[in-house]
Amino acid sequence: MLLKLLYIEHKKTKRSFAFWLTIFGSMVIPMVVCLVMLVKPAPFVPFADANPWKRLLIMNFASVSSFLFPMYVIYLIGLLGNIEYKSSNWKKLFVLPIRKELLISSKLLYVLIHIFAAIILFGINTLLFGMIAGLAHPELKLLDFSPQFDLMIWLVYHLFLSVLGIIGLQFILSIFFENILITLAIGLFLMVGSLIAAGLKWEYIEFVPYASPNRFAAAAGTVKEWITKPEWTNLVVFGLSFAFSLFFFKRKTVK
Amino acid sequence: MITIKNLSFGYNSKEEIIHDVSLHVQPGTIYGFLGPNGSGKTTIIRLILNLLKHKAGKIYIDGTEVNINSVEIFRRIGSMIESPSLYNHLSGRANLEIFALYYSIDKKRIEEVLEIAGLTDAANKIVKRYSLGMKQRLGIAICLLHDPDLLILDEPLNGLDPHGIAEIRHLLIKLCKEEGKTIFVSSHLLSEIESTCDFIGIISKGKLLFQGKIDDLKNAQAGKMIYSIEPSNLDLATAQMNGLTFSTFDNKITVEVESKEEIAQVIKSLVTNGVDLYSVQRKENNLEDLFLELTK
């Protein structure tokens, strides 16, 4: 049943703006970095026998994770949640012979899968555009080394964990507010506030989910633990958000 | 099929907008739920469908009480509230496919409901390019997808042109008479659905004012005669209408009397008081007037 509901969510998203945002959004930074390497390859020429893929992967992941990627997550969840409001479909979904808990769980799970797929796509695009740059400029040595898939998977995993708290909180906002602008405005406000707090080195910053991607950016490629302290916070926030979503959704009425 | 007992509801504890409504919809019939805009029709439909939680009273669908845990009962209901719920960025067929998946229905049924709704040719068109009538028909097609016993349609004729209204009316009659569906349909215009319904319920300001057959409504008003009088002096004429129910419009008086003798008395009184009469005309009992009279 859950698989079927996930497929339905995928069908709803097909051809929507959210779908194209993920496809093209995951290309932007790898493409820009590729263009820079094509135009000015010198700063990217690796020292001695260093693997250039490590530097490229870390650079790309770090450059999107502090602001662009979390904003994509906020926008995407707003769009996905808004699909039902925009089509006035909550009143139709609530009269289906399907338990509300299952409906909301499938929606949240679809958001998780979509975002995870977006990060993987970003990683793949980093490798593909890196190869294009390597083809044009052999001195970059990108074709002399095999791409570091293990590092890519490690970065994908930690970037995903770093936005888990934001996913949970934004998901609640997206089902609570009909107006997508409110969801986006709150998300943006919390993002900017968290970045300022991080800049000021606030002592409790590791408990702020919206600052977590920024900490990932700062430590990308150096993290050794499976789950860092801010990621634990994200897991707890996500769990609580999920529980609240179930509670709220069960009692949601359609006026 | 639907039984409502002493239903009351308000969005907050201080204000009640539905007052002690009881109604009954028999299986295999079309029940027209009528009332002016804002009378509480959509609220009652939302309460029936459990989209709002009622404060007092009971709602039963085919003997099963509707409450927060109702899930299975919805397998037997198809509903469309106000505007149809559609994913505008997808085609008509894709919209149907989504709901076919929700109800675990064979894709073959999609073609059948497209045919019933007359949308076969437009099935692959994006919904945002549909006309209002096509959207309404697609909404009804979605309702029919899982072959429900009960259809609850809120203002399905809203915004349709006369051709579209006739099409939907014809479809409702066909579904009821040929497929045995029970249909609960709301409207703010009696004339729109009077020829379609077996029973009607009239609601105004959250209170059910009448429930029964249309003929019963006519009979309830029988015995009363309505005349239209065109006098030479409206003010002088209305001054002679003591104790009578009347209204004025466009220099004419519409007056309600119990018998022919009473209208003769009215005419005599007007003439003796110096009012010339240009015309006196008997009006037939008009259902729309009765409806307006009841709900004003």
Interface residues (C-beta under 8 A of the other chain):
Chain A: K4 Y7 I8 K11 K12 K14 R15 S16 I83 K86 S87 S88 N89 K91 K92 F94 V95 L96 P97 I98 R99 K250 T253 V254 K255
Chain B: Y11 R46 L49 N50 L51 L52 K53 I68 V71 E72 I73 F74 R75 I77 S79 I81 E82 S83 S85 L86 Y87 N88 H89 L90 A94 E97 I98 F99 L101 Y102 Y103 S104 I142
